[in-house]
Amino acid sequence: MIFFLVLYLLFYCLLFFPGYLPEKCYLSNRQRCYIVNNLITIQNLYYSYNKKENVLENINLEIKENKYYGIYGHSGSGKSTLLFLMGNILKPTRGEILYSFDNIKKNIGFVFQFFNLINELTVFENALLAQFIRIKCENHQEIKQYSEILGITKILDKYPEEISGGERQRASILRAVVGDVKIILADEPTGSLDMENKLIVFQLFKDLIKYNKTVVVVSHEKELLDFCDKSILLVDGNLRRGF
């Protein structure tokens, strides 16, 4: 069964996320020494879609272990673009992004704004497939552990269309965190949720820090700032402040 699920996911990724397949990142000794205390180091990063107008300009940022980062800004400020660059889904126009690990895709879990769960699979199967892609084996205990943390043990046998929006978002977080990932990148994870569920999701990300995870959340919701260890403000593609 796993074999066919893997084939399904590879097809799904190729169709929708061509940059979201396993990839190696090899660093020189100089680069490794420089980023030894960071999971991700962004240096002089620029990005433009049409090579005329920059979406991001001269971004310098360090992402450290076991921290909760919030990237805040209005629509069009470049938040999601920065997150997609960090996740290696997009490539910088200029500058570089350095990682402290070789296999980028194995160590980064992505939570998409619109969930992107596979509707033909149950919540458990969605998580199991992501886990198998990362570590090439099944660990049902890990899935159970994180489903308890996320409060979704009762819906593991449900299909995405059978559960609520808040439950689907938690299911997408479960899929992102299994497989011993180091970093979770979340793109506007509360955009379709009511205020009660927004706060629950922000707190759930904070709870994951206790399990040696680093979380980076992009949001236009100011409530996010109350949960983060470090908040980053983006204005028109420029990093204005981190606090």
Residue frames as a rotation matrix with the C-alpha (Angstrom) as fourth column:
MET 1
0.565 0.825 0.000 0.00
0.825 -0.565 0.000 0.00
0.000 0.000 -1.000 0.00
ILE 2
0.393 -0.495 -0.775 2.80
0.221 -0.767 0.602 2.39
-0.892 -0.408 -0.192 0.92
PHE 3
-0.599 -0.672 0.436 4.37
0.553 0.047 0.832 1.91
-0.580 0.739 0.344 -2.52
PHE 4
-0.169 0.624 0.763 1.23
0.918 -0.182 0.353 3.14
0.359 0.760 -0.542 -4.27
LEU 5
0.769 0.413 -0.488 0.83
0.593 -0.747 0.302 6.00
-0.240 -0.522 -0.819 -1.81
VAL 6
-0.062 -0.887 -0.458 4.39
0.299 -0.454 0.839 7.11
-0.952 -0.085 0.294 -2.55
LEU 7
-0.675 -0.139 0.725 3.73
0.732 0.004 0.682 7.04
-0.098 0.990 0.099 -6.29
TYR 8
0.365 0.899 0.241 0.58
0.888 -0.414 0.199 9.08
0.279 0.141 -0.950 -5.71
LEU 9
0.672 -0.124 -0.730 2.40
0.392 -0.777 0.492 11.72
-0.628 -0.617 -0.473 -3.69
LEU 10
-0.457 -0.889 0.002 5.26
0.422 -0.214 0.881 12.00
-0.783 0.403 0.473 -6.19
PHE 11
-0.417 0.409 0.812 2.73
0.863 -0.102 0.494 12.59
0.285 0.907 -0.311 -8.95
TYR 12
0.643 0.727 -0.242 0.89
0.762 -0.577 0.293 15.11
0.073 -0.373 -0.925 -6.77
CYS 13
0.310 -0.630 -0.712 4.09
0.348 -0.622 0.701 17.00
-0.885 -0.465 0.026 -5.99
LEU 14
-0.679 -0.596 0.428 5.22
0.582 -0.081 0.809 17.06
-0.448 0.798 0.402 -9.62
LEU 15
-0.127 0.746 0.654 1.85
0.909 -0.176 0.378 18.37
0.397 0.643 -0.655 -10.69
PHE 16
0.786 0.606 0.121 1.40
0.481 -0.723 0.495 21.09
0.388 -0.331 -0.860 -8.08
PHE 17
0.859 -0.511 0.019 4.75
-0.364 -0.584 0.725 21.70
-0.360 -0.630 -0.688 -6.37
PRO 18
0.827 -0.536 -0.168 7.66
0.140 0.486 -0.863 21.00
0.544 0.690 0.477 -8.73
GLY 19
-0.028 -0.890 0.455 10.10
-0.487 -0.385 -0.784 22.42
0.873 -0.244 -0.422 -6.19
TYR 20
0.236 0.255 0.938 8.79
-0.971 0.020 0.239 20.31
0.042 -0.967 0.252 -3.34
LEU 21
0.854 -0.053 -0.518 10.67
-0.031 0.988 -0.152 17.07
0.520 0.146 0.842 -3.94
PRO 22
0.787 -0.591 -0.176 13.57
0.363 0.213 0.907 15.74
-0.499 -0.778 0.382 -1.84
GLU 23
0.749 -0.570 0.338 16.73
0.076 -0.432 -0.899 17.73
0.658 0.699 -0.280 -2.52
LYS 24
0.373 -0.731 -0.572 20.26
0.926 0.248 0.286 17.77
-0.067 -0.636 0.769 -1.15
CYS 25
0.915 -0.180 0.362 22.09
-0.128 -0.978 -0.163 20.93
0.383 0.102 -0.918 -0.15
TYR 26
0.459 -0.832 -0.310 25.86
0.872 0.488 -0.019 20.68
0.167 -0.262 0.951 0.05
LEU 27
0.990 -0.101 0.098 27.83
-0.124 -0.957 0.264 23.39
0.067 -0.273 -0.960 1.89
SER 28
0.199 -0.980 -0.020 31.48
0.033 0.027 -0.999 24.27
0.979 0.198 0.037 1.93
ASN 29
-0.103 -0.331 -0.938 33.42
0.930 0.301 -0.209 24.08
0.352 -0.894 0.277 5.20
ARG 30
-0.955 -0.252 0.158 33.42
0.203 -0.941 -0.272 27.88
0.217 -0.227 0.949 5.32
GLN 31
-0.321 0.918 0.232 29.64
-0.469 -0.367 0.803 28.00
0.823 0.149 0.548 5.03
ARG 32
0.303 0.427 -0.852 29.17
0.452 0.722 0.523 25.30
0.839 -0.544 0.025 7.68
CYS 33
-0.542 -0.575 -0.613 31.35
0.821 -0.206 -0.533 27.21
0.180 -0.792 0.583 10.14
TYR 34
-0.910 0.173 0.376 29.39
-0.143 -0.984 0.108 30.38
0.388 0.045 0.920 9.49
ILE 35
-0.105 0.990 0.099 25.95
-0.678 -0.144 0.721 28.89
0.728 0.009 0.686 10.09
VAL 36
-0.712 -0.263 -0.651 26.83
0.136 0.859 -0.494 26.46
0.689 -0.440 -0.575 12.87
ASN 37
-0.906 0.361 -0.219 24.41
0.189 -0.117 -0.975 28.17
-0.378 -0.925 0.037 15.28
ASN 38
-0.315 0.814 -0.488 21.60
-0.796 -0.507 -0.331 28.67
-0.517 0.284 0.808 12.74
LEU 39
-0.027 0.396 0.918 19.25
0.353 0.863 -0.362 26.25
-0.935 0.314 -0.163 11.04
ILE 40
0.426 0.176 0.887 18.75
0.901 -0.172 -0.398 28.71
0.083 0.969 -0.232 8.18
THR 41
-0.200 -0.513 -0.835 20.87
0.400 -0.821 0.408 31.74
-0.894 -0.252 0.369 7.29
ILE 42
0.596 0.442 0.671 19.59
0.799 -0.240 -0.552 34.21
-0.083 0.864 -0.496 4.68
GLN 43
-0.195 -0.795 -0.574 22.16
0.519 -0.580 0.628 36.60
-0.832 -0.175 0.526 3.22
ASN 44
-0.627 -0.150 -0.765 21.49
-0.350 -0.823 0.448 39.63
-0.696 0.548 0.463 0.98
LEU 45
-0.586 0.459 0.668 18.44
0.653 0.755 0.055 38.01
-0.479 0.469 -0.742 -0.55
TYR 46
-0.553 0.489 -0.675 16.51
-0.661 -0.750 -0.002 39.56
-0.507 0.445 0.738 -3.44
TYR 47
-0.619 0.387 0.683 13.59
0.566 0.823 0.047 38.09
-0.544 0.416 -0.729 -5.31
SER 48
-0.421 0.539 -0.729 11.59
-0.679 -0.721 -0.141 39.31
-0.602 0.436 0.669 -8.31
TYR 49
0.179 0.591 0.787 8.97
0.207 0.759 -0.617 37.56
-0.962 0.273 0.013 -10.42
ASN 50
0.902 0.267 0.338 9.54
0.382 -0.133 -0.914 39.57
-0.199 0.954 -0.222 -13.58
LYS 51
0.044 -0.997 0.056 13.21
0.993 0.050 0.111 40.57
-0.113 0.051 0.992 -13.05
LYS 52
-0.185 -0.059 0.981 12.16
0.408 -0.913 0.022 44.22
0.894 0.404 0.193 -13.03
GLU 53
0.153 0.342 0.927 10.48
-0.685 -0.639 0.349 44.87
0.712 -0.689 0.137 -9.70
ASN 54
-0.781 -0.533 -0.325 11.78
-0.122 0.641 -0.758 43.26
0.612 -0.552 -0.566 -6.51
VAL 55
0.426 0.876 -0.226 9.28
0.023 0.239 0.971 41.50
0.905 -0.418 0.082 -4.29
LEU 56
0.875 -0.277 -0.396 11.98
0.441 0.119 0.890 41.14
-0.199 -0.954 0.226 -1.61
GLU 57
0.613 -0.671 0.417 15.03
-0.070 -0.572 -0.818 43.37
0.787 0.472 -0.397 -1.19
ASN 58
-0.281 -0.924 0.260 18.26
-0.368 -0.147 -0.918 42.77
0.887 -0.354 -0.299 0.75
ILE 59
0.762 0.602 0.239 16.81
-0.493 0.300 0.816 40.35
0.420 -0.740 0.526 3.30
ASN 60
-0.451 -0.861 -0.237 19.22
-0.333 0.409 -0.850 39.16
0.828 -0.304 -0.471 6.01
LEU 61
0.429 0.723 0.541 17.83
-0.852 0.123 0.510 36.75
0.302 -0.679 0.669 8.58
GLU 62
-0.732 -0.633 -0.251 18.95
-0.469 0.736 -0.489 33.97
0.494 -0.241 -0.835 10.91
ILE 63
0.478 0.878 -0.027 16.64
-0.662 0.381 0.645 31.15
0.577 -0.290 0.764 12.01
LYS 64
-0.580 -0.747 0.326 17.85
-0.750 0.333 -0.572 29.38
0.319 -0.576 -0.753 15.15
GLU 65
-0.639 0.260 -0.723 16.88
0.196 0.965 0.174 26.08
0.743 -0.031 -0.668 16.73
ASN 66
-0.360 0.567 -0.741 13.84
0.912 0.383 -0.150 25.61
0.198 -0.730 -0.654 18.97
LYS 67
-0.838 0.128 -0.531 12.39
0.058 -0.946 -0.319 29.07
-0.543 -0.298 0.785 18.37
TYR 68
0.054 0.927 0.372 8.98
0.911 0.107 -0.399 30.33
-0.409 0.361 -0.838 17.26
TYR 69
-0.871 -0.409 -0.270 9.23
0.234 -0.831 0.504 33.02
-0.431 0.376 0.821 14.57
GLY 70
0.273 0.955 0.116 6.37
0.697 -0.113 -0.708 35.14
-0.663 0.274 -0.696 13.30
ILE 71
-0.870 -0.447 0.207 6.68
0.456 -0.572 0.682 36.99
-0.186 0.688 0.701 9.99
TYR 72
0.049 0.932 -0.359 4.04
0.717 -0.283 -0.637 39.70
-0.696 -0.226 -0.682 10.03
GLY 73
-0.874 -0.261 -0.409 2.91
-0.043 -0.798 0.601 42.11
-0.484 0.543 0.686 7.32
HIS 74
0.070 0.945 -0.319 0.01
-0.533 -0.235 -0.813 43.17
-0.844 0.227 0.487 5.14
SER 75
0.589 0.222 0.777 -1.02
0.457 0.702 -0.546 41.41
-0.667 0.677 0.312 1.92
GLY 76
0.886 -0.265 0.381 1.58
0.307 -0.280 -0.909 41.88
0.348 0.923 -0.167 -0.80
SER 77
0.764 -0.612 0.204 4.43
-0.617 -0.602 0.507 42.59
-0.187 -0.513 -0.838 1.59
GLY 78
0.105 -0.751 -0.652 6.38
-0.740 0.379 -0.556 39.50
0.665 0.540 -0.516 0.47
LYS 79
0.018 -0.076 0.997 5.73
-0.934 0.355 0.044 37.26
-0.357 -0.932 -0.065 3.50
SER 80
0.757 0.364 0.544 4.66
-0.205 0.921 -0.331 34.14
-0.621 0.139 0.771 1.64
THR 81
0.821 -0.524 -0.227 7.37
-0.231 0.058 -0.971 34.62
0.522 0.850 -0.074 -0.99
LEU 82
-0.051 -0.866 0.498 10.00
-0.929 -0.141 -0.341 34.69
0.365 -0.481 -0.797 1.76
LEU 83
0.170 0.188 0.967 8.58
-0.697 0.717 -0.017 31.52
-0.697 -0.671 0.253 3.28
PHE 84
0.967 0.215 0.139 8.56
-0.047 0.682 -0.730 29.73
-0.252 0.699 0.669 -0.09
LEU 85
0.463 -0.881 -0.095 12.19
-0.530 -0.189 -0.827 30.75
0.711 0.434 -0.554 -0.57
MET 86
-0.163 -0.497 0.852 13.08
-0.981 0.176 -0.085 29.36
-0.108 -0.849 -0.517 2.86
GLY 87
0.359 0.417 0.835 11.33
-0.387 0.881 -0.273 26.11
-0.849 -0.225 0.478 1.95
ASN 88
-0.665 -0.745 0.061 13.27
-0.196 0.253 0.947 25.88
-0.721 0.618 -0.314 -1.33
ILE 89
0.178 0.795 0.580 10.05
0.673 0.331 -0.661 26.00
-0.718 0.508 -0.476 -3.35
LEU 90
0.990 0.003 0.143 11.31
0.104 -0.702 -0.705 29.22
0.099 0.712 -0.695 -4.99
LYS 91
0.165 -0.986 -0.010 14.90
0.986 0.165 -0.013 30.17
0.015 -0.008 1.000 -5.85
PRO 92
0.295 -0.099 -0.950 16.43
0.357 -0.911 0.206 33.59
-0.886 -0.400 -0.233 -4.98
THR 93
0.955 -0.047 0.291 17.06
0.247 -0.416 -0.875 36.08
0.162 0.908 -0.386 -7.76
ARG 94
0.078 -0.955 0.285 20.14
-0.244 -0.296 -0.924 37.23
0.967 0.002 -0.257 -5.86
GLY 95
-0.019 -0.179 0.984 21.74
-0.992 -0.118 -0.041 36.36
0.123 -0.977 -0.175 -2.54
GLU 96
-0.470 -0.216 -0.856 21.80
-0.239 0.965 -0.113 32.98
0.850 0.151 -0.505 -0.82
ILE 97
0.533 0.603 0.594 20.02
-0.812 0.166 0.560 30.80
0.239 -0.780 0.578 1.69
LEU 98
-0.486 -0.787 -0.381 22.24
-0.528 0.612 -0.589 28.46
0.696 -0.085 -0.713 3.72
TYR 99
0.695 0.719 0.003 21.00
-0.502 0.481 0.719 25.43
0.515 -0.501 0.695 5.66
SER 100
-0.078 -0.729 0.680 22.71
-0.988 0.148 0.044 23.61
-0.133 -0.668 -0.732 8.51
PHE 101
0.033 0.164 0.986 21.54
-0.142 0.977 -0.157 20.26
-0.989 -0.135 0.056 7.09
ASP 102
-0.876 -0.482 -0.017 22.03
-0.119 0.181 0.976 18.50
-0.468 0.857 -0.216 3.76
ASN 103
-0.708 0.659 0.253 18.57
0.653 0.475 0.590 17.19
0.269 0.584 -0.766 2.95
ILE 104
-0.928 0.325 0.181 16.30
-0.350 -0.927 -0.132 20.22
0.125 -0.186 0.975 2.81
LYS 105
-0.198 0.954 -0.226 13.04
-0.640 0.049 0.767 18.47
0.743 0.296 0.600 2.10
LYS 106
-0.111 0.110 -0.988 13.51
0.491 0.870 0.042 15.82
0.864 -0.481 -0.150 4.77
ASN 107
-0.630 -0.323 -0.707 14.00
0.774 -0.185 -0.605 18.44
0.065 -0.928 0.367 7.47
ILE 108
-0.921 0.360 -0.150 11.36
-0.342 -0.930 -0.134 21.00
-0.187 -0.072 0.980 6.50
GLY 109
-0.496 0.848 0.184 7.61
0.840 0.523 -0.147 20.52
-0.220 0.081 -0.972 6.88
PHE 110
-0.977 0.150 0.149 5.28
-0.072 -0.898 0.433 22.93
0.199 0.413 0.889 5.07
VAL 111
-0.342 0.926 -0.158 1.80
0.697 0.137 -0.704 23.98
-0.631 -0.351 -0.692 6.19
PHE 112
-0.838 0.041 0.543 -0.03
0.454 -0.500 0.738 25.54
0.302 0.865 0.401 3.25
GLN 113
-0.862 0.503 0.063 -2.72
-0.490 -0.793 -0.362 28.20
-0.132 -0.343 0.930 3.51
PHE 114
0.087 0.949 -0.303 -5.39
-0.986 0.126 0.111 26.01
0.144 0.289 0.947 1.91
PHE 115
0.480 0.118 0.869 -4.31
-0.621 0.745 0.242 22.77
-0.619 -0.656 0.431 3.63
ASN 116
0.061 -0.445 -0.893 -3.40
-0.951 0.247 -0.188 20.84
0.305 0.861 -0.408 0.43
LEU 117
-0.308 -0.042 0.950 -4.39
-0.522 0.843 -0.132 17.54
-0.796 -0.536 -0.281 2.00
ILE 118
-0.899 0.032 -0.437 -4.92
-0.362 0.509 0.781 14.62
0.248 0.860 -0.446 -0.38
ASN 119
-0.204 0.937 0.283 -8.70
-0.979 -0.189 -0.082 14.16
-0.023 -0.294 0.956 -0.35
GLU 120
0.400 0.357 -0.844 -8.52
-0.530 0.841 0.105 10.48
0.748 0.405 0.526 -1.32
LEU 121
-0.388 -0.602 -0.697 -6.53
0.334 0.613 -0.716 9.65
0.859 -0.511 -0.037 1.83
THR 122
0.687 0.569 -0.451 -7.59
0.601 -0.098 0.793 9.74
0.407 -0.816 -0.410 5.47
VAL 123
0.812 -0.397 0.429 -5.94
-0.530 -0.809 0.254 12.12
0.246 -0.434 -0.867 7.93
PHE 124
0.570 -0.602 0.560 -3.79
-0.212 0.550 0.808 9.24
-0.794 -0.579 0.186 9.18
GLU 125
0.505 -0.352 0.788 -2.79
0.780 0.577 -0.242 8.22
-0.370 0.737 0.566 5.64
ASN 126
0.845 -0.212 0.491 -1.87
0.099 -0.840 -0.534 11.82
0.526 0.500 -0.688 4.76
ALA 127
0.648 -0.610 0.457 0.48
-0.744 -0.374 0.554 11.90
-0.167 -0.699 -0.696 7.75
LEU 128
0.528 -0.419 0.738 1.80
0.090 0.892 0.442 8.39
-0.844 -0.167 0.509 7.11
LEU 129
0.741 -0.210 0.638 2.65
0.669 0.145 -0.729 9.19
0.061 0.967 0.248 3.51
ALA 130
0.758 -0.473 0.449 4.55
-0.361 -0.878 -0.316 12.37
0.544 0.077 -0.836 4.42
GLN 131
0.571 -0.527 0.630 6.39
-0.639 0.196 0.744 10.47
-0.515 -0.827 -0.224 7.14
PHE 132
0.602 -0.310 0.736 7.37
0.427 0.904 0.032 7.66
-0.675 0.295 0.676 4.78
ILE 133
0.828 -0.300 0.474 8.66
0.343 -0.399 -0.850 10.10
0.445 0.866 -0.228 2.16
ARG 134
0.634 -0.576 0.516 10.94
-0.676 -0.737 0.007 11.69
0.376 -0.353 -0.857 4.78
ILE 135
-0.014 -0.671 0.741 12.28
-0.938 0.266 0.223 8.73
-0.347 -0.692 -0.633 6.75
LYS 136
-0.293 -0.119 -0.949 11.48
-0.754 0.639 0.153 5.76
0.588 0.760 -0.277 4.47
CYS 137
-0.815 0.143 -0.562 9.64
0.361 0.883 -0.300 3.87
0.453 -0.447 -0.771 7.21
GLU 138
0.166 0.950 0.266 6.42
0.036 -0.275 0.961 3.92
0.985 -0.150 -0.080 9.21
ASN 139
-0.898 -0.347 -0.270 6.26
0.289 -0.004 -0.957 5.17
0.332 -0.938 0.104 12.79
HIS 140
-0.013 0.998 0.056 2.65
0.462 -0.043 0.886 4.94
0.887 0.037 -0.461 13.95
GLN 141
0.156 0.025 -0.987 3.64
0.985 -0.072 0.154 5.96
-0.068 -0.997 -0.036 17.47
GLU 142
-0.831 -0.496 -0.251 4.98
0.468 -0.868 0.165 9.30
-0.300 0.020 0.954 16.25
ILE 143
-0.660 0.665 0.350 1.75
0.067 -0.412 0.909 10.01
0.749 0.623 0.227 14.39
LYS 144
0.262 0.766 -0.587 -0.27
0.713 0.256 0.652 9.10
0.650 -0.590 -0.479 17.48
GLN 145
-0.259 -0.455 -0.852 1.92
0.925 -0.372 -0.083 11.31
-0.279 -0.809 0.517 19.69
TYR 146
-0.979 -0.184 -0.091 1.51
0.149 -0.943 0.299 14.41
-0.141 0.279 0.950 17.55
SER 147
-0.411 0.903 0.127 -2.17
0.191 -0.051 0.980 13.77
0.892 0.427 -0.151 16.88
GLU 148
0.213 0.427 -0.879 -2.70
0.947 0.130 0.293 13.81
0.239 -0.895 -0.377 20.66
ILE 149
-0.614 -0.504 -0.607 -0.79
0.626 -0.780 0.014 17.09
-0.481 -0.371 0.794 20.95
LEU 150
-0.976 0.215 0.030 -2.92
-0.130 -0.690 0.712 18.55
0.174 0.691 0.702 18.15
GLY 151
-0.558 0.797 0.229 -6.14
-0.363 0.013 -0.932 17.11
-0.746 -0.603 0.282 19.58
ILE 152
0.017 0.562 -0.827 -7.16
-0.999 -0.029 -0.040 15.18
-0.047 0.827 0.561 16.46
THR 153
-0.865 -0.378 0.330 -6.89
-0.393 0.919 0.023 11.51
-0.312 -0.109 -0.944 17.48
LYS 154
-0.215 0.883 0.418 -10.63
0.086 0.443 -0.892 11.05
-0.973 -0.156 -0.171 16.89
ILE 155
0.690 0.512 -0.512 -10.47
-0.411 -0.304 -0.859 12.11
-0.596 0.803 0.001 13.25
LEU 156
-0.356 -0.934 -0.036 -7.45
-0.583 0.192 0.790 10.09
-0.731 0.302 -0.612 12.08
ASP 157
-0.639 0.158 0.753 -9.73
0.475 0.851 0.225 7.72
-0.605 0.502 -0.618 10.16
LYS 158
0.473 0.841 -0.263 -11.70
0.346 -0.452 -0.822 10.56
-0.810 0.298 -0.505 8.55
TYR 159
-0.080 -0.414 0.907 -11.23
0.993 -0.116 0.035 12.01
0.091 0.903 0.420 5.06
PRO 160
-0.902 -0.391 -0.182 -10.51
0.413 -0.905 -0.105 15.76
-0.123 -0.170 0.978 4.68
GLU 161
-0.653 0.702 0.284 -13.99
-0.190 -0.515 0.836 16.46
0.733 0.492 0.470 3.30
GLU 162
0.170 0.744 -0.646 -15.54
0.510 0.495 0.704 14.91
0.843 -0.450 -0.295 6.42
ILE 163
-0.050 -0.282 -0.958 -13.92
0.989 -0.151 -0.008 17.28
-0.143 -0.948 0.286 8.94
SER 164
0.844 0.437 -0.310 -14.12
0.437 -0.896 -0.073 20.99
-0.310 -0.074 -0.948 9.75
GLY 165
0.723 -0.573 0.386 -11.75
0.012 -0.548 -0.837 23.71
0.691 0.609 -0.389 8.56
GLY 166
0.449 -0.551 0.704 -10.05
-0.889 -0.353 0.290 23.90
0.089 -0.756 -0.648 11.94
GLU 167
0.596 -0.187 0.781 -9.57
-0.179 0.917 0.356 20.12
-0.783 -0.351 0.513 11.97
ARG 168
0.877 -0.291 0.382 -8.19
0.464 0.305 -0.832 20.17
0.126 0.907 0.402 8.42
GLN 169
0.583 -0.699 0.414 -5.63
-0.505 -0.711 -0.490 22.77
0.637 0.077 -0.767 9.47
ARG 170
0.359 -0.441 0.822 -4.54
-0.817 0.276 0.506 20.63
-0.450 -0.854 -0.262 12.41
ALA 171
0.776 -0.044 0.630 -4.32
0.241 0.943 -0.231 17.65
-0.583 0.331 0.742 10.07
SER 172
0.817 -0.504 0.280 -2.05
0.171 -0.252 -0.952 19.64
0.551 0.826 -0.120 7.76
ILE 173
0.379 -0.689 0.618 0.14
-0.895 -0.443 0.054 20.53
0.237 -0.573 -0.784 10.75
LEU 174
0.559 -0.127 0.819 0.30
-0.349 0.860 0.372 16.83
-0.752 -0.494 0.437 11.66
ARG 175
0.891 -0.199 0.408 1.43
0.449 0.522 -0.725 16.01
-0.069 0.830 0.554 8.13
ALA 176
0.669 -0.647 0.365 4.10
-0.266 -0.668 -0.695 18.72
0.694 0.368 -0.619 8.31
VAL 177
0.364 -0.522 0.771 5.57
-0.929 -0.260 0.262 17.70
0.064 -0.812 -0.580 11.67
VAL 178
0.797 -0.042 0.602 5.90
-0.161 0.946 0.280 13.91
-0.582 -0.320 0.748 11.35
GLY 179
0.821 -0.543 0.177 9.07
0.453 0.431 -0.780 12.30
0.347 0.721 0.600 10.04
ASP 180
0.348 -0.725 -0.595 11.43
0.814 -0.081 0.575 14.00
-0.465 -0.684 0.562 12.49
VAL 181
0.391 -0.174 0.904 11.49
0.616 -0.680 -0.397 17.38
0.684 0.712 -0.159 10.70
LYS 182
-0.521 -0.652 -0.551 13.55
0.854 -0.391 -0.344 20.21
0.008 -0.650 0.760 12.19
ILE 183
-0.913 0.136 -0.385 11.57
-0.113 -0.990 -0.083 23.18
-0.392 -0.032 0.919 10.87
ILE 184
-0.136 0.922 0.364 7.88
0.926 0.249 -0.285 23.83
-0.353 0.298 -0.887 10.25
LEU 185
-0.983 -0.099 -0.154 7.05
0.027 -0.910 0.414 26.62
-0.181 0.403 0.897 7.78
ALA 186
-0.269 0.962 0.055 3.42
0.849 0.263 -0.458 27.75
-0.454 -0.076 -0.888 7.88
ASP 187
-0.954 -0.052 0.294 1.91
0.232 -0.749 0.620 30.06
0.188 0.660 0.727 5.26
GLU 188
-0.569 0.767 0.296 -1.12
-0.759 -0.628 0.172 32.00
0.318 -0.127 0.940 6.58
PRO 189
-0.897 0.116 -0.426 -2.28
0.154 0.987 -0.054 28.91
0.414 -0.114 -0.903 8.51
THR 190
-0.614 0.693 -0.378 -5.26
0.548 0.029 -0.836 30.66
-0.569 -0.720 -0.397 10.11
GLY 191
-0.971 0.125 -0.202 -6.62
-0.223 -0.772 0.595 32.52
-0.081 0.623 0.778 7.10
SER 192
-0.443 0.846 -0.296 -9.84
-0.269 0.190 0.944 30.49
0.855 0.498 0.143 6.87
LEU 193
-0.408 0.222 -0.885 -10.43
0.762 0.617 -0.197 30.00
0.502 -0.755 -0.421 10.60
ASP 194
0.671 0.625 0.398 -12.52
0.208 -0.675 0.708 31.87
0.711 -0.392 -0.583 13.16
MET 195
0.241 -0.635 0.734 -10.78
-0.690 -0.644 -0.331 33.73
0.682 -0.427 -0.593 15.97
GLU 196
0.657 0.037 0.753 -11.09
-0.667 0.494 0.558 30.90
-0.351 -0.869 0.349 18.49
ASN 197
0.881 -0.304 0.364 -9.41
0.395 0.894 -0.209 28.43
-0.262 0.328 0.908 16.14
LYS 198
0.605 -0.702 0.376 -6.79
-0.050 -0.505 -0.862 31.00
0.795 0.502 -0.341 15.09
LEU 199
0.288 -0.482 0.828 -5.58
-0.923 -0.369 0.107 31.30
0.254 -0.795 -0.551 18.68
ILE 200
0.772 0.024 0.635 -5.66
-0.287 0.904 0.315 27.52
-0.567 -0.426 0.705 19.15
VAL 201
0.861 -0.454 0.230 -3.45
0.449 0.463 -0.765 27.01
0.241 0.761 0.602 16.07
PHE 202
0.404 -0.737 0.543 -0.97
-0.415 -0.676 -0.609 29.71
0.816 0.021 -0.578 17.15
GLN 203
0.368 -0.222 0.903 -0.71
-0.909 0.116 0.399 28.04
-0.194 -0.968 -0.159 20.57
LEU 204
0.928 -0.002 0.372 -0.28
0.047 0.993 -0.112 24.58
-0.369 0.122 0.921 19.00
PHE 205
0.642 -0.750 0.159 2.74
0.165 -0.067 -0.984 25.84
0.749 0.658 0.081 17.09
LYS 206
0.185 -0.564 0.805 4.17
-0.833 -0.524 -0.176 27.15
0.521 -0.638 -0.567 20.35
ASP 207
0.670 0.139 0.729 3.62
-0.595 0.687 0.416 23.77
-0.443 -0.713 0.543 22.00
LEU 208
0.958 -0.287 0.001 5.69
0.220 0.733 -0.643 22.09
0.184 0.617 0.766 19.27
ILE 209
0.374 -0.864 0.338 8.79
-0.606 -0.503 -0.616 24.02
0.703 0.025 -0.711 20.34
LYS 210
0.323 -0.202 0.925 8.96
-0.881 0.292 0.372 21.73
-0.345 -0.935 -0.083 23.39
TYR 211
0.738 -0.024 0.674 9.56
0.146 0.981 -0.125 18.82
-0.659 0.190 0.728 21.00
ASN 212
-0.211 -0.975 -0.067 12.72
0.243 -0.119 0.963 20.34
-0.947 0.186 0.262 19.50
LYS 213
0.160 0.316 0.935 10.97
0.986 -0.015 -0.163 21.95
-0.038 0.949 -0.314 16.56
THR 214
-0.780 -0.267 -0.565 11.57
0.207 -0.963 0.170 25.36
-0.590 0.016 0.807 15.04
VAL 215
0.080 0.908 0.412 8.45
0.927 0.084 -0.365 27.09
-0.366 0.411 -0.835 13.71
VAL 216
-0.914 -0.242 -0.327 8.19
0.099 -0.912 0.398 29.97
-0.394 0.331 0.857 11.24
VAL 217
-0.073 0.973 0.217 4.67
0.890 0.162 -0.427 31.30
-0.451 0.162 -0.878 10.69
VAL 218
-0.965 -0.092 0.244 3.64
0.214 -0.814 0.540 33.89
0.149 0.574 0.805 8.11
SER 219
-0.119 0.976 -0.184 0.49
0.993 0.112 -0.048 35.82
-0.026 -0.188 -0.982 8.96
HIS 220
-0.515 0.070 0.854 -1.27
0.152 -0.973 0.172 39.17
0.843 0.219 0.491 8.70
GLU 221
0.606 0.753 -0.256 -2.91
0.330 0.055 0.942 38.45
0.724 -0.655 -0.215 12.07
LYS 222
0.025 -0.615 0.788 -1.47
-0.585 -0.649 -0.487 40.64
0.810 -0.449 -0.376 14.83
GLU 223
0.779 0.333 0.531 -2.49
-0.627 0.404 0.666 38.04
0.007 -0.852 0.523 17.41
LEU 224
0.758 -0.552 -0.348 0.40
0.328 0.783 -0.528 35.90
0.564 0.286 0.774 16.17
LEU 225
0.020 -0.850 0.526 2.89
-0.214 -0.518 -0.828 38.29
0.977 -0.096 -0.192 17.76
ASP 226
0.381 0.201 0.903 1.70
-0.900 -0.142 0.412 37.37
0.211 -0.969 0.127 21.27
PHE 227
0.961 0.083 0.263 2.89
-0.148 0.960 0.238 33.77
-0.232 -0.268 0.935 20.81
CYS 228
0.754 -0.656 -0.003 6.27
0.256 0.298 -0.920 34.18
0.604 0.693 0.392 19.09
ASP 229
0.410 -0.754 -0.513 9.78
0.784 0.005 0.621 34.25
-0.466 -0.656 0.593 20.50
LYS 230
-0.636 -0.622 -0.456 10.80
0.224 -0.715 0.663 36.59
-0.739 0.320 0.594 17.70
SER 231
0.491 0.850 0.189 8.61
0.549 -0.134 -0.825 38.68
-0.676 0.509 -0.533 15.39
ILE 232
-0.687 -0.713 0.140 9.69
0.492 -0.315 0.812 39.98
-0.535 0.626 0.567 12.00
LEU 233
0.343 0.805 -0.485 7.92
0.134 -0.553 -0.823 42.84
-0.930 0.217 -0.297 10.20
LEU 234
-0.597 -0.444 0.668 7.93
0.719 0.073 0.691 42.96
-0.356 0.893 0.275 6.40
VAL 235
0.330 0.650 -0.685 6.87
0.111 -0.747 -0.655 46.14
-0.937 0.141 -0.319 4.60
ASP 236
0.863 0.097 -0.495 6.86
-0.448 -0.304 -0.841 46.20
-0.232 0.948 -0.219 0.78
GLY 237
0.828 -0.500 -0.254 9.53
0.204 0.690 -0.694 43.53
0.523 0.523 0.673 0.56
ASN 238
-0.145 -0.893 0.427 11.81
-0.292 -0.374 -0.880 45.08
0.945 -0.252 -0.207 3.16
LEU 239
0.152 0.092 -0.984 12.57
0.818 0.548 0.178 43.66
0.555 -0.832 0.008 6.58
ARG 240
0.336 0.083 0.938 11.83
-0.131 -0.982 0.134 46.61
0.933 -0.168 -0.319 8.85
ARG 241
-0.164 -0.415 0.895 12.39
-0.942 -0.203 -0.267 45.13
0.292 -0.887 -0.358 12.26
GLY 242
0.047 0.162 -0.986 12.75
0.189 0.968 0.168 42.00
0.981 -0.194 0.014 14.33
PHE 243
-0.319 -0.103 0.942 11.88
-0.789 -0.522 -0.324 42.03
0.525 -0.847 0.085 18.02
